[in-house]
């Protein structure tokens, strides 16, 4: 099982692997992303931090604007999504706005159920470098050219909570939505909503464990009867999800949230608001509780 890095309101905790002290103690970690053996993290909603798998690290940039919410990193770019639905890119040591994102078609229709401004909730980078930005609530705009041009994809009212891409197929995109798991095989041109076998279709987190999709589900925004489901990525649309049971409690309170499920090959792990971490080495067929007593989990990463 790879080492699991767990972001909390009190730093980054390490589960498994070599024992390590808490990184960034006393600081809230909103998002963690890997890049070539390094780790990027959003700290206290304002700072972008970079470090190695050990304790060393430093603040690379900060943002005086809207709160930093989520992060994606590749070998060529680092992107941060913010509150009020903006996108920033790390350039010359600064987090600078990706200005064309602010002109996405349909932006005036983005909203939140409670009347506040929408946020960027997750960001993914496709196998071809295409950018996928999940706005809550605003669908998933995508850019094929590094952020110069954008187009909307999924229905805004699908209420997307996380988007992920296939590591090898640039056209394959998955989204955890309030309508179930949304699956696109044509780069967002069309979407199929999958819920067969689920007790409820409200989904908050999704990860791809080798050729198996693992997705969280609950009865609604405030959680309740939360659990995980799995299914082969290329199963027919009518094929039911299999509920993850072996090694897990009957239900979890709240939601298994955005960015709290991650996979690396057939290994997959997730964290909960109760400060527990569960891991599987067989794409979610069986599970083991590997940590407890942590602060509420805000994000999680399988780091190798």
MOGI-V104347 format. One record per backbone hydrogen bond with DSSP energy under -0.5 kcal/mol. CO is the residue of the C=O (numbers start at 1). NH is the residue of the N-H. If there is no record, write none. Layout:
co->{CO:CO}
nh->{NH:NH}
This chain:
co->{3:3:3:4:5:5:6:7:7:8:8:11:11:12:13:15:22:23:24:27:28:28:31:33:35:38:39:40:41:41:42:42:43:43:45:46:47:47:48:48:49:50:51:56:58:61:62:67:70:72:77:78:79:80:81:81:82:82:86:87:88:89:89:91:94:94:96:97:98:98:99:100:101:104:106:107:112:118:119:119:122:124:126:130:131:132:132:133:133:134:134:135:135:135:136:137:139:141:142:143:145:151:155:156:156:158:158:159:162:164:166:168:169:169:171:171:172:173:174:175:175:176:176:177:177:180:180:181:182:183:184:186:192:192:193:194:195:196:201:201:202:205:207:207:208:209:211:212:213:214:215:217:218:220:224:226:227:228:229:230:231:232:236:241:242:243:245:246:252:254:255:257:259:260:262:264:266:267:268:269:270:272:272:275:276:277:277:278:279:280:282:285:288:288:291:296:299:301:301}
nh->{5:303:304:15:7:301:13:298:299:11:29:8:13:23:6:4:25:12:27:11:30:44:42:40:38:35:51:33:43:49:30:31:46:47:68:63:43:49:60:61:41:58:39:52:50:48:95:83:81:79:74:90:72:88:69:70:85:120:82:98:80:91:96:94:91:96:89:99:101:102:102:103:104:107:109:110:115:84:121:136:134:132:129:126:143:124:134:135:141:121:122:137:138:139:119:111:135:133:151:131:148:142:158:139:159:178:179:178:176:174:127:170:166:172:173:187:166:184:164:177:182:161:162:180:203:177:182:194:175:192:173:189:183:194:195:181:198:241:180:203:218:216:209:214:210:212:233:209:231:207:229:227:202:223:219:252:217:244:215:242:213:235:239:243:230:245:248:287:226:224:257:260:300:271:269:267:283:264:280:262:278:275:297:294:272:290:291:270:288:268:285:246:279:290:277:9:7:5:303}
